[in-house]
Amino acid sequence: MFKKLLASVGIGSAQVDARLEQDSLIPGDMVRGEVHIKGGDVAQEIDEIYMYVVTHYEKESNDSKTKEECTLVKYRLSERVQLKPKEEVVLPFAFQLPYETPLTMGRQPVYLRTGLDIKNAIDPGDSDFIEVRPHPLMTKVLDAVQQIGFQLYKVDCEYNRHLGRNHPFVQEFEFRPTGPYRSRLEELEVVFYLRDGELEVLLELDKRARGFMGAFEEAFNLDERYVRFRLTNADMNRHTHVIAEAIEALIKKQLR
């Protein structure tokens, strides 16, 4: 009875450890590995074994920012398991990393949280941070934007119900002009919407205020312009400078 009581508060209870085949992925990759579960001092019934893909985003309210947690996907590894004392169980898993997973650039965290659902007990868990690299189409766009005279200075995930789709935030890649656009633009923001075989790109142009009308537009956020375009897997073989020229043509069109 005493051991059961200790197990119910997490002392001498089951332990869980997720082991990944690789911890550096791009959105859409398969996440593969094994979950190792070791029984505690008493037999325990595990109702569910699960894995979450988790990230954070910032939400502004009343002139202050707070960090919110967002679960991108929940994957169920197994349902009920009877775990004997000291028994070791290994469960392989494989699931797709969501296309909406933000890149771990800057300080943006993405991690896998594995847990055991045990009634009347503190659920044991394990968290593993992963690296999420840009999809090759994203890399082409980021490189192209820098080729036409912009420098990446900030990457973060921010609350945005309007632009967010499956989740209440978007990841913004903020660029500052270093070349000929310094006199026309304050910054250029890039948002990606990745799907199977396609990348939709949203460019947000923040114009510099010029004179009375410029100040008026800036005060009412009318100085921002949006441009959308799409790339497909067929664009993987296009030279970056060709994509850069296409992006520059879109920007110039908006600045007329």
N, C-alpha and C positions, 0 to 999 in steps of 0.2 A: 504493500500500500504506500509506504514511504517513497519508494522508487517511482511509482506512478505519479505521486504528487509532485516530485521533483521534475519529472518529465513534462508535466503539464505547465510548468513555469520555465521550461527551456533548459533545465539542468539534466544532463544525461540523456537528452532526446536525440532524434535523428538529425543527421547532418547532410547537407547537399552541396555539391560542387559541380559547376558546369565547365566543361573543357571543350574549347572550340578548335576546329581544324585550322582556322585562320581568323585573325582578329582585325584584318585590314580588308575592307570590302567597298564595293560601289553600290549605290541604290539599285535594287533589282537582283542582286546576287543571291545565291542560296547560302543560308547560314547553316553550317553543319557542325556536328559535334556529338558529345556524349554527356549525359548527366549521371554523375556518380552519387548514389545515396547510400549512406551507412547508418544502420540501425543503432539505436541507443541502448540503454540498460534494460528497457522493457519493450515488449511488443507494442507496435502502434499501427493504427489503421490510417492510411493516407487517402483522403477523399479525392484529391486532385493534385497533379503535378503540372505546373504551368511555366511559361516563359513570356515575359513582356519585353518589347522594345520600347525604351523610354528616352525622352529628351526633355529639355526645358525651353521656355520662352519667356520674354519679358512683357509685362502688361503695365501700362501706365494708368494711374488713377489718382485724382486729387494731387497732381504735381509730384507724385512719387511713383517709383517703379518697383514692382514686385516680380519675383520669379515664380512661374507656374510650371507644374510638371504635366507632361502630356504623354499618354500611352499611345504609341503609334499602332501597335498590334498586340494581341494576346494570342499565344499559341499554346494549345493544350497538348502536353506530351503524353499524358496517361491519365486514366481515371483511377478508380479505387485500387490501392495496393496494400496488401497485408505485409508489414515489415516485421520480421522477427528480430529479437535482440542480437545486435552485432552483425546482422545480415548485411551484405553488400549487394546492391542492385545497380546495374548499368543500363541506361536507356539511351539509345541513339536517337538523334533528332535531325530534321532537315526542314527548313521553311524559308520562304522568300523574304528578304529584307525589303520593306515597302519602298516603292519608288519615291514616296514623299519624305523619306528619311533625310534630315538635314546633313550637310557636310560638317565634319568636325574640324572646321577651320576656325582660327582664333581660339576662343575658349568655349566653343559650343560642345557640350557633352552629349554623347549617345551611348547608352549601355543596355546590356541584356540583364534582366532581373529574373532569376529562377527561384521558384518557391514551392513549398509543400503545404497543402491545405490540410491541417490536422485539427479535428474538433477538440475543444477544451484544452488547447495548447497554444503556446506562442509559436507561430509558424516559422520554421527555419528558412533562411533564404541565402542567396548568393548573387552578387552583382559583378558584372564584367564589362569594363569599358571597351569599346571597339573604335577603330579608326574608319571613318567613312570618307572615301576619296571621291573626287568629281568623276562623273560619267565622262567618257571621251568627248561627247558632244558639248558638255558643259565646259570642259577644258578649252575647246576650240573657241567658244564664245568669250570666255574670260581672257584668253590670250589675244583675241581679235580686238576687244575693247581697249586693252592696253596698247596695242599697236597703233591705234588712231589717236593716242595722246591722253589716256586716262590712267590714273594710278589707284589701285585698290587700297583702301585705308581702313575699312571696317566691314566685318561680317557678323551679323547677329540675327536671331530669331525674335520677331516681334509680333505681338497680338494684332491681328487684322482680320476681322470677320468678313470684310468685303472682298479682300484678295485671297484669303485662305479658302481652301476648298474642302478637303476631307478633315482638316484640322483647323483650329481657330488662330493659326499663325502662319506667317511666311518667313522664309529666310531671305534676308536682303544683303546683297553685295553692293557696297557703297563705294563709288569711285569719285575721285576729284580730278578735274581737268588740269593737265600740266602743259598742254600744247596750245594750239590755236583756239580752243574752246574756252580758255580761261576767262575771256571777256564776255562770254555769252551764257555760260552755265555755272551754277554753284556746285552742282554735283549730278552724277548719273547713278541711278540705282537699277540693279538687275535682279529679277526674280525668275526662278526656274520652275517649270511644271513638267516633270519628267513622266513619261508613260512608256509602255512597251513599244520600242521602235521609233519614238518621237519625243522631241524636246520642244515645248512651247516656251518662248522667252518674252518676258515683259520688261520693257525699258521705261523708266520714269525719269523724265528730264526736268530738273529744277532750274528754271531760268534765273539769271541775275536781274534784280530790279533796275529799271532804267526810267528815270524821271517820275512824274506824278502817276501815270498809268501803270508803270512798273511797280511802284510802291502799292498802288491800289490792288493790283493782281496778287502781289505777294501777301498782302494782309488777308485776302480771302482765298488763299491757296489756289488762285487761278493761274499761277506761274508754272504749275506742274503739267506736263504733257505725257501721255502714255503712248507707247508704240509696242505693237505685238508682232512677232514673226515666229515661224516654226522651222525646225531642222529635223531631218529624218536620218535613218541609218545610211541612206544614200549619200548624205553630206559628209560622211566620215572621211571620204577620200578627197574632199575638196581642200585646197590649200587654205591655210588660215587667213592669208592676205585677201583672198577672194571673199571670205565671210566678213572680214574687216571692212572691205569696200562697200559691201551691201549694208552693213550696220551704219557706216558713215553717211551713206546716201539717205537712210531713214532719218538720221539725226538732222542733217541739213534741211530736209524737207519740212521738219517741224520748226526749225529756226527761221524760216522765211518770213 
